Amino acid sequence: MSRNSILLVDDEAGIRQSLSAVLREEGFKVETANSGEACLSLLESQSYELILLDVWLPGIDGLETLEALKRKGVSSEVVMISGHGTIETAVKATRLGAFDFVEKPLSIEKTLLVVKNALDHKHLQDENRTLRSELGARYRIVGNSVPMKALRQQLAIAAPTNGRVLIFGESGSGKELVAHALHHQSLRNSAPLVEVNCAAIPDELIESELFGHVKGAFTGATQSKIGKLEKADGGTLFLDEVGDMSLKTQAKVLRALEEQRFEPVGSSAPVSVDVRIIAATNKNLDEEMEKGNFRQDLFYRLNVIPFYVPPLRERVEDVPVLTEHFIQEFSQLYGRKAKEVSPEALDILKHYRWPGNVRELKNLVERMVIMTPGGRLEVRHLPSVVLKENGSSEDPAEARSLSEARLAFDRDYILKKLEESGGNISRTADALGIERSHLYRKLKSLRINLEKN
């Protein structure tokens, strides 16, 4: 479907000739048909952004043609044309999906205005569809492991409901992604998803963030503010790291959940909302409740539909597909040609413990896409902490012994010099100030395979 393409359907040759000439002068691409049957036939092999369709046609008339277009799922905008316009005909055409209705004799100015409005509407619809498709891809749950397949199935069942969801999982495992996917697949996806990071907001400000405040409610409240709960009206409120919320705020959140109503800080006027709540935590809330840090009644209010996002180390079979997914994402983002990963490098990634979970893998892939020359990611391009057996989330310098740290430094430094010299051994040895034979022994001891790199 080419942009600004129009199909003019009219049985009067004079109309077809004069109107198509005017439209072409305005920069539109125009084809014509003299009947409803000819229109439907053309649409078997071609598509148009706009169809100008006469009501009175030989054979099947314009309204019957319009019905056939909608049955076939034709996405073109349709503007009806008639020399015998009636309110009844216009209403019927609109109900059948016509964008607008113009009468003969045609006013060129009015017709051009309707055509431009119809095409603008069509372009806006197409852009919205594209954005929704991109959002769907962005919030796609990636992974072929059994836990992730089960998670996608549960998500598809829970998303179209209004049931509250509590997502459990370690930091970086993908809880936020699940929340966005739930909202995107829900019946509320035309309204906003509003996020509140309960761990990042100071305790004295969390109530204002959630419920808003009126001017003068506290020192520094120089103007009124709408809270996140009200901003999410009609949509979804995502309470991230809800386990870090204070007991005082928990009590107010519980009341708001029960009543779907709250009072902004400093106000006695209640505000009613229609909000779905999705919460997430990396804490063990059973333990927090035993310690008295989390209210049981709030837990049971939130935990209507529990979701568990497993850490990456429990689904290592997802590492290859996630790596490929992130390579494609960042290659497109930075305008790079997508790289492939050597089997040896992929095997090391699969055996790494991933203390930072999917977030750590995503950051690692982004760094390699940006910093690695050539079209292939090899073992030598992996960070030292990943190459170290039984990787640790601690600072690598602290986690290693002095000898391990020295070996890691030597390896990284030599690999850097090899990169700079284009893999040439002689130039690398000169840059390092050592003999070629010494460099070869060093490469062997550090397990740097030149044939693979």
C-alpha positions in Angstrom: 0.0 0.0 0.0 1.7 3.2 -1.2 1.3 6.4 0.8 -1.5 8.8 -0.3 -2.9 6.2 -2.7 -6.6 6.6 -3.7 -9.1 4.5 -5.6 -11.9 6.5 -7.1 -15.1 4.4 -7.8 -17.8 6.2 -9.9 -19.8 5.1 -12.9 -19.7 8.6 -14.5 -16.6 8.9 -16.7 -16.6 12.7 -16.4 -16.4 12.5 -12.6 -13.6 10.0 -12.8 -11.6 12.0 -15.2 -12.0 15.5 -13.6 -11.7 14.5 -10.0 -8.7 12.2 -10.5 -7.0 15.0 -12.4 -7.5 17.4 -9.5 -6.3 14.8 -7.0 -3.2 14.0 -9.0 -2.4 17.7 -9.2 -2.5 17.7 -5.4 0.1 15.0 -5.3 -2.1 12.0 -4.7 -1.7 8.6 -6.5 -5.1 7.8 -8.1 -6.6 4.8 -9.9 -10.2 4.5 -11.0 -13.0 1.9 -11.3 -16.5 2.2 -12.8 -18.4 -0.3 -10.6 -18.4 -2.0 -7.2 -17.4 -5.2 -8.9 -14.4 -3.6 -10.5 -13.5 -2.0 -7.1 -13.5 -5.4 -5.4 -11.6 -7.0 -8.2 -8.8 -4.4 -8.0 -8.5 -4.9 -4.2 -7.7 -8.6 -4.8 -4.3 -7.6 -6.0 -3.7 -4.0 -4.8 -4.4 -1.9 -1.7 -5.2 1.8 -1.2 -5.1 4.1 1.7 -8.4 5.8 0.7 -11.4 4.7 -1.4 -13.8 7.4 -2.8 -17.0 5.3 -3.4 -20.1 6.5 -5.2 -23.4 5.3 -3.6 -25.3 4.9 -6.9 -23.4 2.3 -9.0 -24.6 -0.2 -11.6 -24.7 -3.8 -10.3 -23.9 -3.8 -6.6 -24.3 -0.3 -5.2 -21.9 1.6 -3.0 -23.3 0.6 0.3 -23.2 -3.1 -0.7 -19.6 -2.6 -1.9 -18.8 -1.0 1.5 -20.3 -4.0 3.3 -18.2 -6.3 1.2 -15.0 -4.3 1.9 -15.6 -4.6 5.7 -16.3 -8.3 5.4 -13.0 -8.8 3.6 -11.1 -6.8 6.3 -10.0 -4.1 3.9 -8.2 -1.4 6.0 -8.7 1.5 3.6 -10.5 4.6 4.7 -13.8 5.0 2.7 -15.5 8.3 1.8 -18.9 7.9 0.2 -20.1 10.1 -2.7 -23.7 10.6 -3.7 -25.8 12.9 -5.9 -28.9 11.8 -4.0 -27.7 12.2 -0.4 -30.1 11.6 2.4 -29.5 11.6 6.2 -30.6 7.9 6.2 -27.9 7.0 3.6 -25.2 8.9 5.4 -26.1 7.3 8.8 -26.0 3.8 7.2 -22.7 4.5 5.5 -21.2 5.7 8.8 -22.5 2.7 10.7 -20.9 0.5 8.0 -17.5 2.2 8.7 -17.3 5.1 6.2 -15.1 7.9 7.3 -17.3 10.7 5.8 -19.9 11.5 3.1 -19.8 14.2 0.4 -22.5 15.2 -2.0 -22.6 15.9 -5.7 -22.1 18.3 -7.4 -18.7 18.0 -5.7 -17.1 21.1 -4.2 -13.4 20.7 -5.0 -12.3 22.5 -1.8 -14.6 20.5 0.4 -13.7 17.2 -1.3 -9.9 17.9 -0.9 -10.4 18.8 2.7 -12.3 15.5 3.4 -9.7 13.5 1.4 -6.8 15.0 3.5 -8.7 14.5 6.8 -9.4 10.8 5.8 -5.8 10.2 4.9 -4.5 11.9 8.1 -6.8 9.7 10.1 -5.5 6.6 8.2 -1.9 7.6 8.8 -2.6 8.1 12.5 -4.3 4.7 12.8 -1.3 3.1 11.1 1.1 4.8 13.4 -0.9 3.7 16.4 -0.9 0.1 15.1 2.9 0.3 14.6 3.4 1.7 18.1 1.3 -1.0 19.7 3.2 -3.7 17.7 6.5 -2.2 18.9 5.2 -2.1 22.5 4.1 -5.7 22.2 7.6 -6.7 21.0 9.2 -4.6 23.7 7.2 -6.4 26.4 7.5 -9.9 25.0 8.5 -12.5 27.5 11.6 -14.2 25.9 12.6 -17.8 26.8 11.9 -21.3 25.8 12.4 -22.9 29.2 9.5 -24.7 31.0 9.2 -22.0 33.7 9.0 -19.2 31.1 6.4 -21.1 28.9 4.3 -21.6 32.1 4.7 -17.9 32.9 3.5 -16.8 29.5 0.5 -19.1 29.8 -0.4 -17.7 33.2 0.1 -14.2 32.0 -2.3 -14.8 29.1 -5.0 -16.0 31.5 -4.5 -13.3 34.1 -4.0 -10.3 31.9 -7.6 -9.7 30.7 -8.9 -9.7 34.2 -8.9 -7.1 37.0 -7.3 -9.5 39.5 -4.5 -8.0 41.6 -1.1 -9.5 40.8 1.9 -9.9 43.1 5.1 -10.7 41.3 8.0 -12.4 43.2 11.5 -12.7 42.0 15.1 -11.6 42.5 16.4 -8.2 41.4 17.0 -8.1 37.6 14.9 -11.2 36.9 12.3 -9.4 34.9 9.5 -8.5 37.3 9.0 -5.1 35.7 8.8 -6.7 32.2 6.0 -9.0 33.5 4.1 -6.1 34.9 4.2 -4.2 31.6 3.3 -7.3 29.7 0.3 -7.8 32.0 -0.9 -4.3 31.4 -0.2 -4.4 27.6 -2.4 -7.6 27.3 -5.1 -6.3 29.6 -8.4 -4.6 28.7 -6.9 -1.4 30.3 -4.1 -1.0 27.8 -5.5 2.2 26.3 -5.1 3.8 29.8 -1.7 4.4 31.4 0.5 2.1 33.5 1.9 4.2 36.3 5.0 3.0 38.2 6.0 3.7 41.8 9.3 2.4 43.0 8.6 2.1 46.7 12.3 1.5 47.5 13.5 4.7 45.7 11.1 7.2 47.3 11.9 8.5 50.8 9.3 7.4 53.4 8.2 11.0 54.1 7.4 11.5 50.4 5.8 8.2 49.5 2.3 9.2 50.5 2.5 12.4 48.5 3.7 10.4 45.5 0.9 7.9 45.8 -2.1 10.0 46.8 -1.0 13.5 45.8 -1.2 16.6 48.1 -2.9 20.0 48.2 -1.1 23.3 48.4 0.2 24.0 51.8 -0.2 20.4 53.1 3.4 20.4 54.3 6.6 22.5 54.2 7.6 22.9 50.6 4.1 22.0 49.1 3.9 25.3 47.2 1.3 23.9 44.8 -1.1 21.0 44.6 0.0 17.7 43.1 -1.9 14.8 41.6 -0.7 11.4 42.9 0.3 8.3 41.0 -2.9 6.5 42.0 -5.1 9.2 40.4 -2.9 9.3 37.3 -3.5 5.6 36.9 -7.3 6.0 36.9 -8.7 3.6 34.4 -5.4 1.9 34.0 -2.8 0.1 36.2 -0.7 1.1 39.1 2.6 -0.9 39.4 4.0 -0.9 43.0 7.6 -2.0 42.5 9.5 -3.3 45.5 6.3 -3.1 47.6 8.1 -4.9 50.4 10.1 -1.7 51.1 6.9 0.3 51.9 6.5 1.6 55.4 3.8 0.2 57.7 2.1 3.6 57.8 1.9 3.8 54.1 0.8 0.1 53.9 -2.2 1.0 56.0 -3.3 3.8 53.7 -2.7 1.7 50.6 -4.8 -1.1 52.0 -7.7 1.3 52.6 -7.4 2.7 49.1 -7.4 -0.9 47.6 -10.5 -1.8 49.6 -12.5 1.4 48.8 -10.9 2.5 45.5 -10.9 5.8 47.1 -8.4 8.0 49.0 -7.7 11.5 50.3 -4.7 13.5 49.1 -2.3 14.6 51.8 -3.7 17.7 53.5 -7.2 17.2 52.1 -10.4 15.7 53.5 -12.1 15.5 50.1 -12.0 11.9 48.8 -11.0 11.0 45.3 -12.5 7.9 43.7 -10.5 5.9 41.1 -10.8 2.7 39.1 -7.3 1.2 39.2 -5.8 -2.3 38.8 -2.9 -3.0 41.2 0.2 -5.0 40.2 2.9 -5.2 42.9 6.4 -6.8 42.8 9.0 -7.6 45.4 12.4 -9.2 45.7 11.8 -9.9 49.4 10.4 -13.0 51.1 7.1 -11.5 52.4 6.4 -14.4 54.6 9.6 -13.6 56.6 8.8 -9.9 56.5 5.3 -10.6 57.9 6.8 -12.7 60.7 9.2 -9.8 61.6 6.2 -7.4 61.6 7.5 -5.4 58.6 4.7 -6.2 56.3 0.9 -6.3 57.0 -0.8 -9.7 56.5 -4.0 -8.1 55.4 -2.3 -6.1 52.7 -0.4 -9.2 51.6 -3.6 -11.1 51.1 -5.2 -8.1 49.2 -2.3 -8.0 46.8 -1.6 -11.7 46.5 -4.7 -12.6 44.5 -2.8 -13.9 41.5 0.9 -14.7 42.4 3.6 -14.8 39.8 7.1 -16.1 40.2 9.9 -15.0 37.9 12.7 -17.5 38.2 16.4 -16.3 38.3 18.4 -16.8 35.2 20.6 -19.5 36.8 17.4 -21.7 37.1 16.7 -21.4 33.4 20.1 -21.4 31.7 18.6 -22.9 28.5 17.2 -19.4 28.0 20.6 -17.8 27.8 21.2 -18.3 24.1 17.8 -17.0 23.0 18.1 -14.0 25.4 21.6 -13.3 24.1 20.3 -13.3 20.5 17.3 -11.2 21.5 19.5 -8.5 23.1 22.0 -8.6 20.2 19.2 -7.8 17.8 17.8 -5.1 20.1 21.1 -3.3 20.6 22.3 -3.7 17.0 19.2 -2.0 15.8 19.4 0.7 18.5 23.0 1.6 17.7 22.8 1.0 13.9 25.3 -1.9 14.0 25.3 -5.1 12.0 24.1 -8.0 14.2 26.9 -10.1 15.5 27.0 -13.8 16.0 28.3 -15.5 19.2 30.8 -18.3 19.0 29.7 -21.7 20.5 32.6 -21.5 23.0 31.5 -18.0 24.2 27.9 -19.1 24.4 28.9 -22.2 26.4 30.7 -20.0 29.0 27.6 -17.7 29.2 25.4 -20.7 29.9 27.7 -21.8 32.8 27.9 -18.4 34.4 25.9 -18.0 37.6 24.3 -14.6 36.6 24.0 -13.0 40.1 22.5 -9.9 38.3 20.0 -12.1 36.4 18.6 -11.0 33.0 19.6 -7.4 33.7 23.2 -8.4 34.0 23.1 -10.4 30.7 21.4 -7.4 28.9 24.1 -5.0 30.1 26.8 -7.4 29.1 25.4 -7.8 25.6 25.0 -4.1 25.2 28.6 -3.5 26.1 29.8 -6.2 23.7 27.7 -4.9 20.8 29.1 -1.4 21.4 32.7 -2.2 22.1 33.5 -5.4 20.1 34.9 -4.9 16.6 34.0 -7.4 13.8 31.0 -9.5 13.4 31.7 -12.3 15.9 31.7 -12.3 19.7 34.4 -14.6 21.0 35.5 -15.9 24.4 38.2 -13.2 24.5 35.5 -10.5 24.4 33.8 -11.7 27.6 34.5 -9.9 30.8 36.9 -11.5 33.3 34.2 -12.0 35.9 32.3 -14.2 33.5 35.4 -16.1 32.5 36.1 -16.8 36.1 34.6 -20.2 37.1 31.7 -19.9 39.5 31.2 -16.2 38.9 30.4 -14.0 41.8 28.3 -10.9 42.3 31.0 -9.4 44.4 33.5 -6.8 43.1 35.9 -9.0 41.0 39.0 -7.4 42.5 37.8 -8.4 46.0 36.6 -11.8 44.9 39.9 -12.9 43.4 43.2 -13.8 45.0 46.2 -11.6 44.0 47.4 -14.1 41.5 43.9 -14.5 40.0 43.6 -10.7 39.7 47.0 -10.5 38.0 46.1 -13.2 35.5 42.9 -11.5 34.7 44.7 -8.2 34.2 47.3 -9.8 31.9 44.6 -11.5 29.9 42.6 -8.3 29.4 45.7 -6.2 28.6 47.0 -8.7 26.0 43.6 -9.1 24.3 43.4 -5.3 24.1 46.8 -5.1 22.4 45.9 -7.9 20.1 42.8 -5.9 19.0 44.9 -2.8 18.4 47.3 -4.7 16.2 44.7 -6.5 14.3 45.8 -9.9 15.7 49.3 -9.5 14.4 51.7 -11.3 16.8 54.8 -9.4 15.9 53.2 -6.0 16.4 51.6 -7.1 19.6 54.9 -8.4 21.0 56.6 -5.1 20.1 53.8 -3.2 21.8 54.2 -5.3 24.9 58.0 -5.1 24.9 58.4 -8.9 24.9 59.7 -11.6 22.5 57.4 -13.4 20.1 58.2 -16.7 21.8 57.4 -15.3 25.2 54.1 -13.9 23.9 53.1 -17.3 22.4 53.8 -19.0 25.8 51.7 -16.3 27.5 48.8 -16.8 25.1 48.9 -20.5 25.8 49.0 -20.1 29.6 46.1 -17.7 29.4 44.1 -20.0 27.1 43.8 -17.4 24.3 43.3 -19.3 21.1 44.4 -17.2 18.2 42.7 -19.5 15.6 39.3 -18.9 17.3 40.0 -15.1 17.7 
